[in-house]
């Protein structure tokens, strides 16, 4: 206001002030207030400098960045493209400003799932930075990380990892080992290792990133909240729910203090905490968190933002866990419609919504409605991600399971085998996702009385899970239980009992560890889920009477909980 009184309303310094005020609104999550300021700033610069000035390109980039944040991807593309055209016209093909503009456009395509257009742009941006600054400049490190990010999205983990490691090495040489930018690289590398199933390798990187950020910024900085969230998600993947929960609570508290209670980052933190609680069966505690997250995102981002779709999907998952599949379907349909509108019909995130809706139909036994959705999701993933992406493997597994449920074993088996081959190639032979497909394929073979082949697969799945997840993870208990089921199906009850006993013991260990931390309703839900484990050996008594001892021991053990 002071500037506008002392300067003309279209003075360049007014444009700068408008841009700065818009930046403050963006930091506060007040996006609707920021956009008109950025558009006015752009108009002033165009009038003052002409349409092809670098200052105009800078204003275009700022506006496009906001459009991306608010999910207006199709509107952002021509704005980024115009900025790039200006930079190339003014500076030529090889200039840092051109590299920045190319990177912005490439990152937009990455967000849109258009990896075929994103990758060459990010490679060109990297090449320009290397030509201008040399191989060890910090901007080269940033470009390496961005290119590694799109390779990770494509599932090309083996190509992404050396880029992330080179980026980290450049930063450590230039900045030292305790700079906040080092934490960013450590996080990126840790997330990649997690995707590859190397949870043990990821944990020390996440912990080091958190320590660096806390030292640099103090314990209550938003970047600390992000690192806490990443470490919590790793614990969640390891089945360490009681370790993850306090980290997510602390992350949420930091974001609420830093941004206020209605910021989109608070909505994200609420969603992450809620989905952890869903896994623990704390449904009563989850519901208000999810609906609060949805309200925040609808208010700050608008009702048609992809983040709103994610919240709708999470609420639908909660309803499904509670057995209310019918109520979940309108939410899943709305989430799908939002993603199709915001991202286009062939985006990988659309495939996720298709899978979720298909899974709801599958749960209801409406297979005729589920299959075309699963197959459309597969087609999208094959087109956008390539034939050998892990998400393609997931879709193949989903279709195979659907066919399996309908007794179409011959049609299901090649899909399981292709899914397995993709995951082994992408993740290596010892990833938990490989174990999941091995388990599903084995159960298919059991249905066909192919016990020998099924046993080999179940043994391998069990070994993978024990190695990657730890001996007391719930998925390990599931593997032991499946193995016991196989041996029982082949009437090998003597050898089945130790596997069943081990499964029940792991479940008891899990319950003893987790139950004291849960409120009463959540404790009851978890006991309903796992507390009746004694019924499995009880069901074998008629065929194998010694199972009665295990049934009684388990019943007494669970009763004590």
C-alpha positions in Angstrom: 0.0 0.0 0.0 2.9 2.4 0.8 4.6 1.6 -2.5 1.3 2.2 -4.4 0.8 5.6 -2.8 4.3 6.7 -3.6 4.8 5.0 -7.0 2.6 4.5 -10.0 0.3 1.4 -9.9 2.2 -0.2 -12.7 5.8 0.5 -11.5 8.1 -2.5 -11.6 8.7 -2.3 -7.8 5.0 -2.7 -7.3 5.3 -6.0 -9.3 8.1 -7.1 -7.0 6.0 -6.4 -3.9 3.0 -8.2 -5.4 5.2 -11.2 -6.1 6.6 -11.2 -2.5 3.2 -10.9 -1.0 2.0 -13.7 -3.2 4.9 -15.8 -1.9 3.8 -15.2 1.7 0.3 -16.3 0.8 1.6 -19.5 -0.8 3.6 -20.3 2.3 0.4 -19.9 4.3 -1.6 -22.1 1.9 -3.7 -19.1 0.8 -3.5 -20.0 -2.9 -6.7 -18.3 -4.0 -5.3 -15.0 -2.6 -1.9 -15.5 -4.2 -3.0 -16.1 -7.8 -4.5 -12.6 -8.6 -1.4 -11.0 -7.2 0.9 -13.0 -9.4 -1.2 -12.3 -12.5 -1.1 -8.6 -11.7 2.6 -8.7 -11.2 3.0 -10.4 -14.6 0.8 -7.8 -16.3 2.9 -5.0 -14.9 6.1 -6.6 -16.1 4.7 -7.2 -19.5 3.7 -3.6 -19.8 7.0 -2.3 -18.5 9.5 -4.6 -20.1 7.6 -6.0 -23.1 6.4 -9.5 -23.6 9.8 -11.2 -24.2 11.9 -9.9 -21.3 13.6 -12.3 -18.7 11.6 -10.6 -15.9 8.4 -11.6 -17.7 9.7 -15.2 -17.9 10.4 -15.1 -14.1 6.9 -13.9 -13.4 5.5 -16.6 -15.7 7.4 -19.3 -13.8 6.1 -18.1 -10.5 2.5 -18.1 -11.8 3.0 -21.6 -13.3 4.4 -22.9 -10.0 1.3 -21.8 -8.2 -0.9 -23.4 -10.9 0.9 -26.7 -10.4 0.4 -26.5 -6.6 -3.3 -26.0 -7.1 -3.6 -28.9 -9.5 -4.2 -26.8 -12.6 -1.7 -28.7 -14.7 -3.2 -28.1 -18.1 -3.2 -24.3 -17.4 0.4 -24.4 -16.2 1.9 -26.1 -19.3 1.5 -23.1 -21.7 2.8 -20.7 -19.0 5.9 -22.8 -18.5 6.4 -23.2 -22.2 6.1 -19.4 -22.8 8.7 -18.8 -20.1 11.0 -21.3 -21.8 10.5 -19.7 -25.2 11.4 -16.3 -23.8 14.6 -17.6 -22.1 15.8 -19.4 -25.3 15.1 -16.3 -27.4 17.0 -14.0 -25.0 19.9 -16.3 -23.9 20.2 -19.0 -26.5 20.2 -22.8 -26.1 22.9 -23.1 -23.4 22.2 -20.9 -20.4 21.3 -21.6 -16.8 18.0 -19.7 -17.1 17.1 -22.0 -20.0 18.1 -25.0 -18.0 15.8 -23.8 -15.2 12.9 -23.3 -17.5 13.4 -26.7 -19.1 13.5 -28.3 -15.7 10.3 -26.6 -14.7 8.5 -28.0 -17.7 10.0 -31.4 -17.2 8.9 -31.5 -13.6 5.4 -30.6 -14.7 5.3 -33.5 -17.1 6.6 -35.8 -14.4 3.8 -34.7 -12.1 1.3 -35.4 -14.9 2.8 -38.9 -15.3 4.0 -38.0 -18.8 7.5 -39.5 -18.3 8.2 -39.9 -22.0 8.2 -36.1 -22.3 9.7 -35.4 -18.8 12.9 -37.5 -19.1 14.5 -35.9 -22.2 13.8 -32.4 -20.8 15.4 -33.2 -17.5 18.4 -34.8 -19.3 18.8 -31.6 -21.4 18.6 -29.5 -18.2 21.3 -31.6 -16.7 23.5 -31.4 -19.8 23.3 -27.6 -19.9 24.3 -27.3 -16.2 27.2 -29.6 -16.8 28.4 -27.6 -19.8 28.1 -24.3 -18.1 29.3 -25.1 -14.6 31.2 -28.4 -14.8 30.5 -31.8 -13.4 30.7 -31.0 -9.7 28.4 -27.9 -9.4 25.5 -27.8 -7.0 23.1 -27.2 -9.8 24.3 -30.3 -11.5 23.6 -32.2 -8.2 20.0 -30.8 -8.3 19.5 -31.8 -11.9 20.8 -35.3 -11.1 18.3 -35.6 -8.3 15.4 -34.5 -10.6 16.4 -36.9 -13.3 16.7 -39.7 -10.8 13.2 -38.8 -9.6 11.6 -39.4 -13.0 13.6 -42.6 -13.4 12.2 -43.8 -10.0 8.7 -43.0 -11.1 9.3 -45.1 -14.2 10.5 -48.0 -12.0 14.0 -47.8 -13.4 15.6 -48.0 -9.9 19.0 -49.4 -11.1 19.4 -46.2 -13.3 18.2 -43.9 -10.6 20.4 -45.0 -7.7 23.8 -44.0 -9.2 22.4 -40.6 -10.0 21.1 -40.0 -6.5 24.5 -41.2 -5.1 26.4 -38.9 -7.4 24.2 -36.0 -6.4 24.8 -36.7 -2.8 28.6 -36.9 -3.3 28.6 -33.6 -5.1 26.7 -31.9 -2.3 28.9 -33.4 0.4 32.0 -32.2 -1.3 30.6 -28.7 -1.8 28.6 -28.2 1.4 30.1 -30.5 4.0 28.3 -33.5 5.6 25.8 -31.6 7.8 24.2 -29.1 5.3 20.3 -29.3 5.0 20.6 -30.0 1.3 22.5 -33.2 2.3 19.4 -34.3 4.2 17.3 -33.9 1.0 19.6 -36.2 -0.9 19.6 -38.7 1.9 15.9 -38.7 2.0 15.6 -39.3 -1.8 18.1 -42.1 -1.7 16.4 -43.7 1.3 13.0 -43.6 -0.4 14.5 -45.3 -3.4 16.0 -48.0 -1.2 12.6 -48.5 0.4 11.0 -48.9 -3.0 13.6 -51.5 -3.7 12.7 -53.3 -0.5 16.0 -52.5 1.2 14.5 -51.3 4.4 17.6 -51.9 6.5 19.7 -49.8 4.1 17.1 -47.0 4.1 16.8 -46.6 7.9 20.3 -45.2 8.7 19.9 -42.7 5.8 16.5 -41.5 7.1 17.9 -41.2 10.6 20.9 -39.2 9.4 18.7 -36.9 7.4 16.5 -36.2 10.4 19.6 -35.5 12.6 21.0 -33.1 10.1 17.7 -31.2 9.7 17.2 -31.0 13.5 20.7 -29.7 14.0 20.4 -27.1 11.1 16.9 -25.8 11.8 15.9 -26.8 15.3 13.4 -29.4 16.5 10.2 -27.6 15.3 11.0 -26.7 11.7 8.6 -28.0 8.9 11.5 -29.8 7.3 12.0 -31.8 10.5 8.3 -32.7 10.2 8.9 -34.0 6.7 11.8 -36.1 7.8 9.8 -37.5 10.8 7.1 -38.5 8.4 9.6 -40.3 6.1 11.1 -42.2 8.9 7.6 -43.1 10.2 6.6 -44.4 6.8 9.7 -46.6 6.8 8.8 -48.0 10.3 5.3 -48.6 8.9 6.7 -50.6 6.1 8.6 -52.6 8.6 5.5 -53.3 10.7 6.8 -51.1 13.5 3.6 -49.3 14.1 4.2 -48.4 17.7 7.5 -46.7 16.6 5.9 -44.9 13.7 2.9 -43.4 15.6 4.8 -40.9 17.9 6.8 -39.7 14.9 3.6 -38.9 12.9 2.1 -37.2 15.9 5.1 -35.0 16.3 5.2 -34.3 12.6 1.5 -33.2 12.7 2.1 -31.0 15.8 5.1 -29.2 14.1 3.1 -28.5 10.9 0.1 -27.2 12.9 2.3 -24.8 14.8 4.3 -23.7 11.8 1.5 -23.3 9.3 -1.7 -23.1 11.3 -4.5 -25.8 11.5 -5.9 -25.3 8.0 -2.8 -25.6 5.8 -2.6 -28.3 3.1 0.6 -29.7 4.7 -1.5 -30.3 7.8 -4.0 -32.2 5.7 -1.2 -34.4 4.4 0.0 -35.1 7.9 -3.5 -36.0 9.1 -3.9 -38.4 6.2 -0.6 -40.2 7.0 -1.4 -40.5 10.7 -4.9 -41.7 9.9 -3.8 -44.5 7.5 -1.3 -45.8 10.1 -4.2 -46.0 12.6 -6.3 -47.8 10.0 -3.6 -50.5 9.9 -3.8 -50.8 13.7 -7.6 -51.0 13.6 -8.2 -47.7 15.4 -11.2 -46.8 13.2 -12.9 -44.5 15.7 -9.8 -42.4 16.0 -9.2 -42.4 12.2 -12.5 -41.0 11.0 -12.3 -37.5 12.4 -8.7 -37.2 11.1 -9.7 -38.1 7.6 -12.7 -35.9 7.5 -10.7 -33.0 8.8 -8.0 -33.6 6.2 -10.6 -33.6 3.5 -12.2 -30.3 4.7 -8.7 -28.6 4.8 -7.9 -29.8 1.3 -11.3 -28.8 -0.2 -11.0 -25.4 1.4 -7.4 -24.6 0.5 -7.0 -26.5 -2.9 -10.6 -26.6 -4.2 -13.0 -29.6 -4.5 -11.3 -30.9 -7.7 -7.7 -31.2 -6.6 -5.9 -34.5 -6.8 -5.1 -34.3 -3.1 -8.9 -34.2 -2.4 -9.1 -37.4 -4.4 -6.5 -39.0 -2.2 -8.4 -38.1 0.9 -11.7 -39.4 -0.6 -9.9 -42.7 -1.3 -8.6 -42.9 2.2 -12.0 -42.4 3.7 -13.3 -45.1 1.3 -10.6 -47.5 2.5 -11.7 -46.9 6.1 -15.3 -47.6 5.2 -14.2 -50.8 3.4 -12.3 -51.9 6.5 -15.4 -51.3 8.5 -17.4 -53.5 6.1 -19.3 -50.6 4.6 -18.4 -51.3 0.9 -21.6 -49.7 -0.4 -20.8 -46.4 1.3 -17.2 -46.4 0.0 -18.2 -46.6 -3.7 -19.5 -43.1 -4.2 -16.3 -41.7 -2.7 -14.2 -43.9 -5.0 -16.2 -42.8 -8.0 -15.7 -39.1 -7.1 -12.0 -39.7 -6.5 -11.8 -41.3 -10.0 -13.7 -38.4 -11.6 -11.4 -35.8 -10.0 -8.3 -37.5 -11.2 -9.6 -38.0 -14.7 -10.5 -34.3 -14.9 -7.2 -33.0 -13.3 -4.7 -35.5 -14.7 -6.4 -36.9 -17.9 -7.8 -40.4 -18.4 -4.4 -42.1 -18.9 -2.5 -40.9 -15.8 -1.0 -43.5 -13.5 -3.0 -42.1 -10.6 -6.2 -42.7 -12.5 -5.1 -46.4 -12.6 -4.8 -46.3 -8.8 -8.4 -45.1 -8.5 -9.6 -47.7 -11.0 -7.9 -50.4 -9.0 -9.5 -49.2 -5.7 -13.0 -49.2 -7.3 -12.4 -52.6 -8.8 -11.3 -53.9 -5.4 -14.5 -52.7 -3.9 -16.5 -54.6 -6.5 -14.4 -57.6 -5.9 -15.1 -57.5 -2.2 -18.8 -57.5 -3.0 -18.4 -60.4 -5.4 -19.4 -58.3 -8.4 -16.6 -59.7 -10.5 -18.2 -58.7 -13.8 -17.9 -55.0 -12.8 -14.4 -55.4 -11.3 -12.6 -57.0 -14.3 -13.0 -54.2 -16.9 -11.7 -51.6 -14.3 -8.7 -53.8 -13.4 -8.0 -54.3 -17.1 -8.3 -50.5 -17.9 -5.8 -49.8 -15.0 -3.4 -52.3 -16.5 -3.7 -50.7 -20.0 -3.0 -47.3 -18.6 0.0 -48.5 -16.7 1.5 -50.4 -19.6 1.1 -47.3 -21.8 2.4 -44.7 -19.4 5.0 -46.7 -17.4 6.1 -49.4 -19.8 5.6 -53.2 -19.8 8.0 -53.9 -17.0 7.1 -51.4 -14.3 6.2 -52.7 -10.8 2.8 -51.1 -11.0 2.1 -53.1 -14.1 3.0 -56.2 -12.0 0.5 -55.1 -9.4 -2.2 -54.8 -12.0 -1.4 -58.3 -13.3 -1.5 -59.6 -9.8 -4.9 -58.0 -9.2 -6.4 -59.5 -12.4 -4.9 -62.9 -11.6 -6.4 -62.8 -8.1 -9.8 -61.9 -9.5 -9.6 -64.8 -12.0 -8.4 -67.1 -9.1 -11.5 -66.2 -7.0 -13.7 -67.3 -10.0 -11.8 -70.6 -10.3 -10.2 -69.6 -13.6 -6.9 -71.0 -12.6 -5.5 -71.6 -16.1 -6.1 -68.0 -17.0 -4.7 -66.6 -13.7 -1.4 -68.5 -13.6 0.4 -66.8 -16.6 -0.6 -63.4 -15.1 1.0 -64.3 -11.8 4.1 -65.5 -13.5 4.5 -62.3 -15.5 3.9 -60.3 -12.4 6.5 -62.2 -10.6 9.1 -61.8 -13.4 8.5 -58.1 -13.5 8.9 -57.7 -9.8 12.1 -59.8 -9.6 13.6 -57.8 -12.4 12.6 -54.4 -10.8 13.3 -55.2 -7.1 15.6 -58.2 -7.1 14.7 -61.7 -5.9 14.4 -60.8 -2.1 11.8 -58.0 -2.1 8.6 -58.3 0.0 6.5 -57.6 -3.1 8.1 -60.6 -4.7 7.1 -62.7 -1.7 3.5 -61.5 -2.1 3.3 -62.8 -5.7 5.0 -66.0 -4.7 2.4 -66.5 -2.0 -0.5 -65.8 -4.3 0.9 -68.1 -7.0 1.5 -70.8 -4.4 -2.1 -70.6 -3.1 -3.3 -71.0 -6.7 -1.2 -74.1 -7.1 -2.7 -75.5 -3.9 -6.2 -75.1 -5.4 -5.0 -77.4 -8.2 -3.4 -79.9 -5.8 0.1 -79.1 -7.0 1.5 -79.3 -3.5 5.2 -79.8 -4.4 5.4 -76.7 -6.6 3.4 -74.7 -4.1 5.7 -75.7 -1.2 8.8 -74.4 -3.0 7.2 -71.1 -3.6 5.9 -70.7 0.0 9.3 -71.6 1.4 10.9 -68.9 -0.7 8.2 -66.3 0.2 8.7 -67.1 3.9 12.5 -66.7 3.6 12.2 -63.4 1.9 9.8 -62.0 4.4 11.8 -63.1 7.4 15.0 -61.5 5.9 13.4 -58.3 4.7 10.7 -57.6 7.3 12.1 -59.4 10.4 11.0 -62.5 12.2 8.0 -61.0 14.0 6.3 -59.1 11.2 2.6 -59.9 10.6 3.3 -60.9 7.0 5.7 -63.5 8.3 2.9 -64.9 10.4 0.8 -65.0 7.3 3.4 -67.0 5.5 3.7 -69.6 8.3 -0.1 -69.9 8.3 -0.2 -70.4 4.6 2.5 -73.1 4.8 0.6 -74.8 7.5 -2.5 -74.7 5.3 -0.6 -76.3 2.5 0.7 -79.1 4.7 -2.8 -79.7 6.1 -4.3 -79.8 2.6 -1.8 -82.5 1.7 -2.8 -84.3 5.1 0.7 -83.7 6.5 -0.6 -82.6 9.9 2.4 -83.6 11.9 4.6 -81.1 10.0 1.8 -78.5 9.7 1.6 -78.0 13.5 5.0 -76.3 14.0 4.3 -73.8 11.2 0.8 -73.1 12.6 2.3 -72.7 16.1 4.9 -70.3 14.8 2.3 -68.2 13.0 0.2 -68.0 16.2 3.2 -67.1 18.3 4.2 -64.2 16.0 0.6 -62.9 16.1 0.7 -63.1 19.9 4.0 -61.2 20.0 2.5 -58.6 17.7 -0.6 -58.3 19.9 1.5 -58.1 23.1 3.6 -55.3 21.6 0.8 -53.3 20.1 -2.3 -53.7 22.3 -1.1 -51.8 25.4 -0.6 -48.7 23.2 -4.1 -48.8 21.7 -7.3 -47.2 23.1 -10.1 -49.6 24.2 -12.0 -49.6 20.9 -8.9 -50.2 18.8 -7.7 -52.9 21.2 -11.1 -54.7 20.7 -10.9 -54.3 16.9 -7.4 -55.8 16.8 -8.4 -58.7 19.0 -11.4 -59.4 16.8 -9.0 -59.6 13.9 -6.3 -61.8 15.5 -7.7 -62.9 18.8 -9.5 -65.9 17.3 -6.4 -67.6 16.0 -7.1 -70.6 18.2 -9.9 -71.5 15.8 -7.4 -72.6 13.1 -5.9 -75.5 15.1 -9.3 -76.2 16.5 -10.6 -76.8 13.0 -7.9 -79.5 12.5 -8.8 -81.6 15.6 -11.1 -84.0 13.8 -8.3 -84.8 11.3 -5.4 -84.6 13.8 -6.3 -84.7 17.5 -3.0 -83.3 18.8 -4.0 -80.0 17.3 -6.3 -79.7 20.4 -3.3 -78.8 22.6 -2.3 -75.9 20.3 -5.9 -74.7 20.1 -6.2 -74.7 23.9 -2.8 -73.0 24.5 -3.7 -70.3 21.9 -7.1 -69.8 23.3 -5.7 -69.2 26.8 -3.0 -67.0 25.5 -5.4 -64.7 23.6 -7.9 -64.7 26.4 -5.2 -63.3 28.6 -4.9 -60.3 26.3 
